[in-house]
Amino acid sequence: MTLIDNQDQARRLARAILSDIALYNPEKVQEGIKHDSIFTLLADELEEGRQHFVSRVAPHLAATNIYDIAVVDVLIKRAGKIESTIR
């Protein structure tokens, strides 16, 4: 399999991975946002997603913050309507 060497394609991959995590773990996302524990509750899923991302993209892209930005954009920003104790 050829590694993704395009930054835009790497972003799309990261967002797709995080969308799947959110889709298959809606309760954890909601509880994690509500109680400011999303990174703890989804630690295993996020690490598995990161490893998948790293395995599919070129090393210079894997070393960037593309995956971390997708975590915020997909899990945190999309959950903006969930009531939270975070101020």
GUKOLGU-957245 format. One record per atom (N, C-alpha, C, O): residue number from 1; x, y, z; atom name. Coordinates in Angstrom, 2 decimals, decimal comma. Layout:
! residues N
PT   num         X         Y         Z   atomo
PT   NUM         X         Y         Z      CA
...
This chain:
! residues 87
PT   num         X         Y         Z   atomo
PT     1      0,84     -1,17      0,00       N
PT     1      0,00      0,00      0,00      CA
PT     1      0,89      1,24      0,00       C
PT     1      1,85      1,32      0,77       O
PT     2      0,58      2,17     -0,85       N
PT     2      1,33      3,42     -0,94      CA
PT     2      0,90      4,35      0,19       C
PT     2     -0,29      4,50      0,47       O
PT     3      1,88      4,98      0,82       N
PT     3      1,58      5,92      1,90      CA
PT     3      1,07      7,23      1,33       C
PT     3      1,49      7,67      0,26       O
PT     4      0,16      7,84      2,06       N
PT     4     -0,37      9,15      1,67      CA
PT     4      0,74     10,17      1,88       C
PT     4      1,33     10,26      2,96       O
PT     5      1,01     10,95      0,83       N
PT     5      2,09     11,94      0,88      CA
PT     5      1,56     13,35      0,62       C
PT     5      2,33     14,27      0,34       O
PT     6      0,27     13,51      0,70       N
PT     6     -0,38     14,79      0,42      CA
PT     6     -1,06     15,27      1,70       C
PT     6     -1,82     14,53      2,32       O
PT     7     -0,77     16,49      2,08       N
PT     7     -1,28     17,01      3,35      CA
PT     7     -2,81     17,05      3,40       C
PT     7     -3,40     16,72      4,43       O
PT     8     -3,45     17,44      2,31       N
PT     8     -4,92     17,49      2,30      CA
PT     8     -5,52     16,09      2,43       C
PT     8     -6,51     15,90      3,13       O
PT     9     -4,92     15,12      1,77       N
PT     9     -5,41     13,74      1,89      CA
PT     9     -5,18     13,21      3,30       C
PT     9     -6,02     12,47      3,82       O
PT    10     -4,07     13,58      3,91       N
PT    10     -3,80     13,16      5,29      CA
PT    10     -4,83     13,77      6,24       C
PT    10     -5,29     13,11      7,17       O
PT    11     -5,19     15,02      6,01       N
PT    11     -6,23     15,66      6,83      CA
PT    11     -7,57     14,93      6,69       C
PT    11     -8,27     14,69      7,67       O
PT    12     -7,91     14,59      5,46       N
PT    12     -9,17     13,88      5,23      CA
PT    12     -9,16     12,52      5,92       C
PT    12    -10,16     12,11      6,50       O
PT    13     -8,04     11,83      5,85       N
PT    13     -7,92     10,54      6,52      CA
PT    13     -8,10     10,71      8,03       C
PT    13     -8,86      9,96      8,65       O
PT    14     -7,42     11,67      8,61       N
PT    14     -7,52     11,89     10,06      CA
PT    14     -8,96     12,20     10,45       C
PT    14     -9,47     11,66     11,43       O
PT    15     -9,62     13,05      9,69       N
PT    15    -11,01     13,41     10,00      CA
PT    15    -11,93     12,19      9,84       C
PT    15    -12,87     12,03     10,62       O
PT    16    -11,67     11,35      8,85       N
PT    16    -12,49     10,14      8,67      CA
PT    16    -12,30      9,19      9,84       C
PT    16    -13,27      8,60     10,33       O
PT    17    -11,07      9,03     10,28       N
PT    17    -10,80      8,16     11,42      CA
PT    17    -11,53      8,68     12,66       C
PT    17    -12,17      7,91     13,37       O
PT    18    -11,44      9,97     12,90       N
PT    18    -12,10     10,55     14,08      CA
PT    18    -13,62     10,52     13,95       C
PT    18    -14,32     10,36     14,95       O
PT    19    -14,13     10,68     12,74       N
PT    19    -15,57     10,58     12,53      CA
PT    19    -16,05      9,18     12,88       C
PT    19    -17,11      9,01     13,48       O
PT    20    -15,28      8,17     12,50       N
PT    20    -15,64      6,80     12,86      CA
PT    20    -15,62      6,59     14,37       C
PT    20    -16,51      5,95     14,93       O
PT    21    -14,62      7,14     15,02       N
PT    21    -14,54      7,03     16,49      CA
PT    21    -15,78      7,66     17,12       C
PT    21    -16,39      7,08     18,02       O
PT    22    -16,15      8,84     16,65       N
PT    22    -17,33      9,53     17,18      CA
PT    22    -18,60      8,75     16,88       C
PT    22    -19,49      8,64     17,73       O
PT    23    -18,69      8,20     15,68       N
PT    23    -19,88      7,46     15,26      CA
PT    23    -20,10      6,21     16,11       C
PT    23    -21,23      5,90     16,49       O
PT    24    -19,03      5,50     16,40       N
PT    24    -19,15      4,24     17,13      CA
PT    24    -19,09      4,39     18,65       C
PT    24    -19,25      3,41     19,38       O
PT    25    -18,86      5,61     19,13       N
PT    25    -18,75      5,84     20,58      CA
PT    25    -19,50      7,10     21,02       C
PT    25    -18,94      7,92     21,74       O
PT    26    -20,76      7,26     20,59       N
PT    26    -21,46      8,51     20,91      CA
PT    26    -21,65      8,74     22,41       C
PT    26    -21,60      9,88     22,87       O
PT    27    -21,86      7,67     23,17       N
PT    27    -22,05      7,84     24,61      CA
PT    27    -20,77      8,32     25,28       C
PT    27    -20,80      9,20     26,14       O
PT    28    -19,65      7,75     24,87       N
PT    28    -18,37      8,17     25,45      CA
PT    28    -18,06      9,63     25,08       C
PT    28    -17,56     10,39     25,91       O
PT    29    -18,37     10,01     23,84       N
PT    29    -18,14     11,40     23,43      CA
PT    29    -18,99     12,33     24,27       C
PT    29    -18,49     13,33     24,80       O
PT    30    -20,26     12,02     24,40       N
PT    30    -21,16     12,88     25,16      CA
PT    30    -20,73     12,96     26,63       C
PT    30    -20,65     14,06     27,19       O
PT    31    -20,47     11,83     27,24       N
PT    31    -20,05     11,82     28,64      CA
PT    31    -18,70     12,52     28,81       C
PT    31    -18,50     13,26     29,77       O
PT    32    -17,79     12,28     27,89       N
PT    32    -16,47     12,89     27,96      CA
PT    32    -16,51     14,40     27,86       C
PT    32    -15,79     15,10     28,57       O
PT    33    -17,35     14,91     26,97       N
PT    33    -17,50     16,37     26,84      CA
PT    33    -18,17     16,92     28,10       C
PT    33    -17,73     17,92     28,66       O
PT    34    -19,22     16,26     28,52       N
PT    34    -19,98     16,72     29,67      CA
PT    34    -19,14     16,79     30,94       C
PT    34    -19,30     17,71     31,75       O
PT    35    -18,25     15,82     31,13       N
PT    35    -17,48     15,73     32,37      CA
PT    35    -15,99     16,04     32,18       C
PT    35    -15,19     15,77     33,08       O
PT    36    -15,63     16,60     31,04       N
PT    36    -14,24     16,97     30,75      CA
PT    36    -13,30     15,77     30,93       C
PT    36    -12,24     15,87     31,54       O
PT    37    -13,72     14,62     30,37       N
PT    37    -12,91     13,41     30,48      CA
PT    37    -12,81     12,67     29,14       C
PT    37    -12,56     11,47     29,11       O
PT    38    -13,01     13,39     28,06       N
PT    38    -13,08     12,74     26,75      CA
PT    38    -11,78     12,01     26,39       C
PT    38    -11,81     10,94     25,80       O
PT    39    -10,65     12,60     26,75       N
PT    39     -9,37     11,98     26,40      CA
PT    39     -9,11     10,73     27,24       C
PT    39     -8,44      9,80     26,78       O
PT    40     -9,64     10,69     28,43       N
PT    40     -9,52      9,50     29,28      CA
PT    40    -10,46      8,41     28,78       C
PT    40    -10,06      7,26     28,63       O
PT    41    -11,70      8,77     28,54       N
PT    41    -12,70      7,79     28,12      CA
PT    41    -12,39      7,17     26,76       C
PT    41    -12,66      5,99     26,53       O
PT    42    -11,83      7,96     25,88       N
PT    42    -11,55      7,49     24,52      CA
PT    42    -10,06      7,22     24,28       C
PT    42     -9,62      7,18     23,14       O
PT    43     -9,30      7,05     25,33       N
PT    43     -7,84      6,88     25,20      CA
PT    43     -7,49      5,72     24,26       C
PT    43     -6,66      5,88     23,37       O
PT    44     -8,11      4,58     24,45       N
PT    44     -7,80      3,42     23,61      CA
PT    44     -8,19      3,66     22,15       C
PT    44     -7,42      3,35     21,24       O
PT    45     -9,37      4,20     21,94       N
PT    45     -9,85      4,45     20,58      CA
PT    45     -8,99      5,50     19,88       C
PT    45     -8,66      5,35     18,70       O
PT    46     -8,64      6,56     20,61       N
PT    46     -7,81      7,61     20,02      CA
PT    46     -6,42      7,09     19,67       C
PT    46     -5,86      7,46     18,63       O
PT    47     -5,85      6,26     20,51       N
PT    47     -4,53      5,70     20,23      CA
PT    47     -4,60      4,74     19,04       C
PT    47     -3,71      4,74     18,19       O
PT    48     -5,63      3,92     18,99       N
PT    48     -5,79      3,02     17,85      CA
PT    48     -5,94      3,81     16,55       C
PT    48     -5,36      3,46     15,52       O
PT    49     -6,73      4,88     16,62       N
PT    49     -6,90      5,75     15,45      CA
PT    49     -5,59      6,40     15,04       C
PT    49     -5,28      6,48     13,85       O
PT    50     -4,81      6,86     16,02       N
PT    50     -3,52      7,48     15,72      CA
PT    50     -2,59      6,48     15,04       C
PT    50     -1,91      6,82     14,08       O
PT    51     -2,56      5,26     15,55       N
PT    51     -1,70      4,24     14,96      CA
PT    51     -2,12      3,92     13,52       C
PT    51     -1,28      3,70     12,65       O
PT    52     -3,41      3,90     13,29       N
PT    52     -3,91      3,68     11,92      CA
PT    52     -3,47      4,83     11,02       C
PT    52     -3,00      4,61      9,90       O
PT    53     -3,62      6,06     11,50       N
PT    53     -3,21      7,24     10,75      CA
PT    53     -1,72      7,17     10,41       C
PT    53     -1,33      7,36      9,26       O
PT    54     -0,90      6,89     11,41       N
PT    54      0,55      6,82     11,22      CA
PT    54      0,92      5,73     10,21       C
PT    54      1,86      5,89      9,43       O
PT    55      0,18      4,64     10,22       N
PT    55      0,49      3,54      9,30      CA
PT    55      0,12      3,85      7,85       C
PT    55      0,59      3,17      6,93       O
PT    56     -0,70      4,87      7,65       N
PT    56     -1,20      5,17      6,30      CA
PT    56     -0,57      6,39      5,65       C
PT    56     -0,71      6,58      4,45       O
PT    57      0,12      7,22      6,45       N
PT    57      0,69      8,46      5,89      CA
PT    57      2,22      8,43      5,93       C
PT    57      2,82      7,68      6,69       O
PT    58      2,81      9,25      5,08       N
PT    58      4,26      9,37      5,03      CA
PT    58      4,78      9,87      6,38       C
PT    58      4,09     10,63      7,06       O
PT    59      5,98      9,46      6,77       N
PT    59      6,52      9,85      8,07      CA
PT    59      6,52     11,35      8,34       C
PT    59      6,27     11,78      9,46       O
PT    60      6,81     12,16      7,32       N
PT    60      6,84     13,61      7,55      CA
PT    60      5,45     14,16      7,88       C
PT    60      5,35     15,19      8,55       O
PT    61      4,40     13,52      7,42       N
PT    61      3,04     13,94      7,77      CA
PT    61      2,60     13,34      9,10       C
PT    61      1,87     13,97      9,86       O
PT    62      3,05     12,13      9,38       N
PT    62      2,72     11,49     10,66      CA
PT    62      3,32     12,29     11,83       C
PT    62      2,77     12,27     12,93       O
PT    63      4,42     12,97     11,58       N
PT    63      5,11     13,73     12,62      CA
PT    63      4,48     15,09     12,88       C
PT    63      4,92     15,82     13,76       O
PT    64      3,46     15,45     12,12       N
PT    64      2,80     16,75     12,30      CA
PT    64      1,65     16,62     13,30       C
PT    64      1,44     15,56     13,89       O
PT    65      0,91     17,71     13,49       N
PT    65     -0,23     17,70     14,40      CA
PT    65     -1,57     17,51     13,67       C
PT    65     -2,62     17,87     14,20       O
PT    66     -1,53     16,96     12,47       N
PT    66     -2,76     16,77     11,69      CA
PT    66     -3,79     15,95     12,45       C
PT    66     -4,97     16,31     12,50       O
PT    67     -3,37     14,85     13,04       N
PT    67     -4,31     13,99     13,77      CA
PT    67     -4,87     14,73     14,98       C
PT    67     -6,07     14,65     15,25       O
PT    68     -4,02     15,44     15,72       N
PT    68     -4,48     16,17     16,91      CA
PT    68     -5,50     17,25     16,55       C
PT    68     -6,47     17,45     17,27       O
PT    69     -5,27     17,94     15,46       N
PT    69     -6,22     18,96     15,01      CA
PT    69     -7,55     18,30     14,66       C
PT    69     -8,61     18,85     14,96       O
PT    70     -7,51     17,15     14,02       N
PT    70     -8,75     16,44     13,69      CA
PT    70     -9,50     16,02     14,94       C
PT    70    -10,73     16,02     14,96       O
PT    71     -8,77     15,65     15,99       N
PT    71     -9,42     15,29     17,27      CA
PT    71    -10,25     16,47     17,74       C
PT    71    -11,42     16,31     18,10       O
PT    72     -9,67     17,64     17,75       N
PT    72    -10,38     18,85     18,21      CA
PT    72    -11,54     19,18     17,27       C
PT    72    -12,66     19,41     17,72       O
PT    73    -11,26     19,20     15,97       N
PT    73    -12,31     19,57     15,01      CA
PT    73    -13,48     18,60     15,01       C
PT    73    -14,64     19,02     14,96       O
PT    74    -13,20     17,32     15,06       N
PT    74    -14,28     16,33     14,92      CA
PT    74    -14,93     16,01     16,25       C
PT    74    -16,16     15,97     16,34       O
PT    75    -14,15     15,78     17,29       N
PT    75    -14,75     15,37     18,57      CA
PT    75    -15,19     16,55     19,42       C
PT    75    -16,27     16,51     20,01       O
PT    76    -14,39     17,58     19,49       N
PT    76    -14,68     18,68     20,42      CA
PT    76    -15,60     19,73     19,80       C
PT    76    -16,65     20,03     20,37       O
PT    77    -15,25     20,27     18,66       N
PT    77    -16,05     21,32     18,05      CA
PT    77    -17,44     20,84     17,66       C
PT    77    -18,42     21,56     17,85       O
PT    78    -17,53     19,64     17,11       N
PT    78    -18,85     19,12     16,70      CA
PT    78    -19,74     18,85     17,90       C
PT    78    -20,96     18,80     17,76       O
PT    79    -19,16     18,68     19,05       N
PT    79    -19,93     18,39     20,26      CA
PT    79    -20,28     19,67     21,00       C
PT    79    -20,65     19,61     22,18       O
PT    80    -20,18     20,79     20,36       N
PT    80    -20,40     22,09     20,99      CA
PT    80    -21,76     22,27     21,63       C
PT    80    -21,92     23,13     22,49       O
PT    81    -22,75     21,49     21,24       N
PT    81    -24,09     21,62     21,81      CA
PT    81    -24,28     20,81     23,09       C
PT    81    -25,30     20,92     23,75       O
PT    82    -23,27     20,00     23,42       N
PT    82    -23,36     19,19     24,63      CA
PT    82    -23,01     20,08     25,82       C
PT    82    -21,98     20,75     25,83       O
PT    83    -23,88     20,07     26,81       N
PT    83    -23,64     20,85     28,03      CA
PT    83    -22,38     20,32     28,73       C
PT    83    -22,17     19,12     28,83       O
PT    84    -21,57     21,25     29,19       N
PT    84    -20,29     20,85     29,78      CA
PT    84    -19,95     21,72     30,97       C
PT    84    -20,41     22,85     31,09       O
PT    85    -19,14     21,15     31,86       N
PT    85    -18,64     21,92     33,00      CA
PT    85    -17,42     22,75     32,63       C
PT    85    -16,96     23,57     33,43       O
PT    86    -16,89     22,54     31,42       N
PT    86    -15,73     23,30     30,95      CA
PT    86    -16,15     24,72     30,69       C
PT    86    -17,17     24,97     30,05       O
PT    87    -15,37     25,65     31,16       N
PT    87    -15,69     27,07     30,95      CA
PT    87    -14,68     27,69     30,03       C
PT    87    -14,77     28,88     29,73       O
